[in-house]
Amino acid sequence: MYVSSILLLLLEGAMGRGSRLIGLLDLAKCCSARLDTFHKWVGVVILRSLGIALVPEELQAEQLSSLVLRVIYHLRSLSEQTPFDAATFSYAFPLLAQVLLKGGVDTGQDDGDEALEQITLVLNIIKFHCSEFLDAAFPRTATMGQVPHAIRHQPRLSK
């Protein structure tokens, strides 16, 4: 139930700079087994999308926009089958929020299609979890704050 709060504290640096990566990856143990080993990449892409420079060099080889797409495609596929529990959704939410807030992560100014693809995938993930938002453990308020922002800044989504 407290995954969202703990994750927020970790990302704000409550435990010191060096332990964010380790803390984030340890927090993934609360996630559904459906993520399998993919939880590591969710954590890595969250830190990279937030610009936190603690990610080891070998985990930065893939271009950020490609990694974001790969991760959110996987999350979309899994959540389409069965919605995630609150802990798993909350763990992935900082990435989803960054995509919505930034209008796409690391897409460049000229690549509106890639940004739109990222945002559309994130909105699909949220849509698959709407029925789960009855549970107060989901980051409902934060999610509903990001959705109108994304639609307002991506006119092609308002249809």
Secondary structure, DSSP 4 states (H G I P E B T S, - for coil): --HHHHHHHHHTTTT-GGGHHHHHHHHGGGS-GGGGGGHHHHHHHHHHHTT-TTS-GGGS-S-HHHHHHHHHHHHHHHHHHSPPPHHHHHHHHHHHHHHHHHTSSS--TT-HHHHHHHHHHHHHHHHHTGGGGGSTTS-HHHHHHHHHHHHHH-GGG--
